[in-house]
Structures are given as structure tokens and as C-alpha cells.
């Protein structure tokens, strides 16, 4: 199969699970003998632009005509079987879908977040869940400055969502959700279930599982409020006040709370702030852990760090909502705490460290869950199946002969 992968890479200064997923899928397809071309832009390149070039970036978010022309020309020359679209913000834009239509190549799109129904893609505002823009014009997002707390920065995203709804719906043969929890939210927003397939992210086999019970609890990810970092610090302070759990807490990552986390950890024996790990350091840190902690407040569409822990035979302590409920079987492959509740999180951390034998059994069960649902073999099979469905239906009408686009308001007119 000949596949074109389209992706706007996020900035490298902060960890991006999406970048990692894209790279891993490309490698997986190539290793299986498929021909894969990558059409990409890099957000890192914005810094090197002139002042005028930087000022023009917001104008390209809703539509980049140069990208349409360039991609269409390549598709006509290369004639791939399918185009797989990932992130298009900020430099690619939904113009990539027009390029696919120009060249007559079917497109598949992985939905890594909620940008189809929410301008910043998070369904969160001011530290809480928010659905004001779902099924309506995205004016509330502009009013509240939902992207980077800036009305001006939110405008291009809101405009793109408003003007490109029809383009997304008419231009994509198959939408791939990365969890059933995400698909359910999108279906409730008005997107028909039959156009949304669930294809979990896969994780490469690390090659070795945790050998013993572990020596630390690990938070690995973006240091941001939505990821539950302050919640974790509050829970850990409660644990420390009660005498601790015998192992330290390691926080690894970067983000807006990095300074706060570093200051909180400074001078403590029970906490270590590790900064940003590279890929090999991440694997080693996971393999040394009693459990990986994922206390996110957001409605996560997936939990990559949880599945990476499963692959290493390490259980997770995760928030009991969204995709985590789908990934973690409470009491079997890990523990689920009440979302947003520091006392519940503290209780789960105490439980998973108090019984090493039980923790090892959870780790073995987590590894079995990984092998059944998130291994490269499973990921490749699902990916190729979805490509085949898109290719087979490139000229077929939608169910009932209806080719009308999704409006995002519960109506497909």
C-alpha cells in the first residue's frame, strides 16, 4: 500500500504524544513493507520566520492555499492509495483536504483531540469542562479566549472550525477516534457513529518488562494544570504528612507549571523533579516504577503513558474518567481514583505501594492487556483495515446515499 501521511509537528521544546504516535505509525507501516511518504510542516520553523511571516501565520490557520497547491501536485505525481491526516494546525490547515479532493485520493483523519467541536480541542475552560461551542458557532471560545487565554489567538481557530466544518465532513472518508470514550463524546455532539471508527494508538514493545516491584512513583507528561499536576502535589503533601509511602515521587516533563513543580520539589527527599526525559530515559524511568500516575483533569482522548506502562508490565494510577476507564481495569491492571479528588488519589497511591505482591500481579495483568489490545501487530492490523475501508468507499455514497456534510449541531443537513 502507498500512504501519504500529513502532519504539522508540534514544537519540540515540549513533549508531544501526537508527534510520537505519528512517527511510530510511519515506522510500523514501513517495517511491514508499505510505502510511506510524509508531508509535514514544523511549528518550530515559525521562530525563524520574519516578523511579517510570523504575523501571517494566523491567516493561514483557516486556509493555506500554498499547501493545497503543493500537496495536490505531489499527490497527482505520486498517486498514493490513501492520505492519512493528523494535525493540520497551524501551518497546514484544512486545505490539505481540498488537495486530496483535487487529486482524487481518499483521506483518513485521526482525531487526536476534540478540534472538530471545540476550537482549542480540549473541552475545557477556566479549569473545568466546557461544551459551550459544541453544536453552535464557536463564538464563546473567542469571548472567553479559550486558546492560550487570548481572544486574539483564539480567533483563527474559531474561524477555521466555523468555515471548515463542511470541508472536514465532505473531505474525509473515515475518521479514526483513539478511544471509544472520545467517539461517544463526538457522537453526542451530532457526528454519526458510522463515520467514526475506534483505532487505539499502539505502543512499541519496550523489549523488557519490569523485573521487580519498582522503586518510585512516576508522573511523566506535560506539567500543566489540566494534567492534574497540582492535584498530584496536593495528594503527595497529604501522603507526606502521614509518613510517606516508602518510595519517592518522580515528576518528569516540561510545561507552564515547571517552575512551580521545581520549587515544590526542591530540598525534599520524597520528591524529585527530573525535567524533560528523552525517549530512552522515559523507557528506563517507567521500568523502574511501582506505578505510573495519570491524574488528568481533562477528558483525555487516550492515555499514551498508561499504555507505555502496560507494555513494561507496570500498573497505572489514573483518573476514573474518559479514556482512562477504557484503558485501566480498576483493581486488575491498575487503580482509578475519583477525578479531581486529592484524597482519593492519595488513597490509591498508598494502596498500590502498600502491597508489592499485588502490584506485581497488576503489572503482569497490564502486560497481558497490552499484548491483546495495544501491541504493534494489533495497531498495524487496525490501521490497514481502516485504509482498506476508505479506499473501497472512495466513490461510494454515505449511508442512504447521503453525502451531506456534518454541521456539528446534531444535524447532518
Number of C-alpha atoms within 10 A of each C-alpha: 15 17 22 24 22 23 23 20 23 19 14 11 10 14 20 14 17 18 17 15 17 22 13 17 21 19 13 19 20 16 10 11 10 15 14 18 16 15 19 18 20 16 15 12 12 16 10 9 12 10 10 8 12 14 10 12 16 19 16 20 23 26 22 18 16 13 22 20 15 13 24 23 16 15 20 15 10 13 15 20 18 24 28 22 23 22 25 19 21 24 25 26 21 29 25 28 26 20 24 22 16 16 17 18 24 24 28 24 22 19 22 21 21 21 17 22 30 25 27 21 16 21 22 18 18 11 10 10 13 14 16 17 19 22 18 16 19 22 17 16 25 22 13 14 19 26 21 10 14 14 16 15 15 23 24 22 25 28 19 22 25 20 14 20 18 16 16 21 22 17 22 21 26 24 25 21 25 22 24 19 21 22 23 15 16 20 17 15 19 18 25 15 13 11 15 22 18 18 20 22 26 26 26 16 16 14 7 11 19 21 12 14 21 20 17 24 26 23 27 24 24 23 25 17 16 21 19 23 24 19 22 24 18 17 21 24 16 16 18 15 9 9 9 14 19 13 16 18 24 21 26 22 21 21 17 11 15 20 12 12 23 16 11 14 19 11 10 10 10 17 22 20 18 14 17 20 17 10 10 9 12 17 17 14 22 29 27 21 28 27 33 30 30 27 29 24 23 21 22 23 23 24 22 22 20 26 29 26 28 33 32 26 30 33 35 36 27 27 28 21 19 23 19 28 15 15 25 25 18 18 14 16 26 27 24 23 22 15 19 18 16 22 18 16 28 21 14 21 24 16 15 24 21 13 11 15 13 16 26 23 18 26 28 22 20 27 24 16 20 25 18 10 17 25 18 20 16 18 21 16 11 18 17 14 12 19 22 15 13 23 20 12 14 17 11 12 11 14 9 6 8 10 14 14 17 19 23 25 17 16 14 16 10
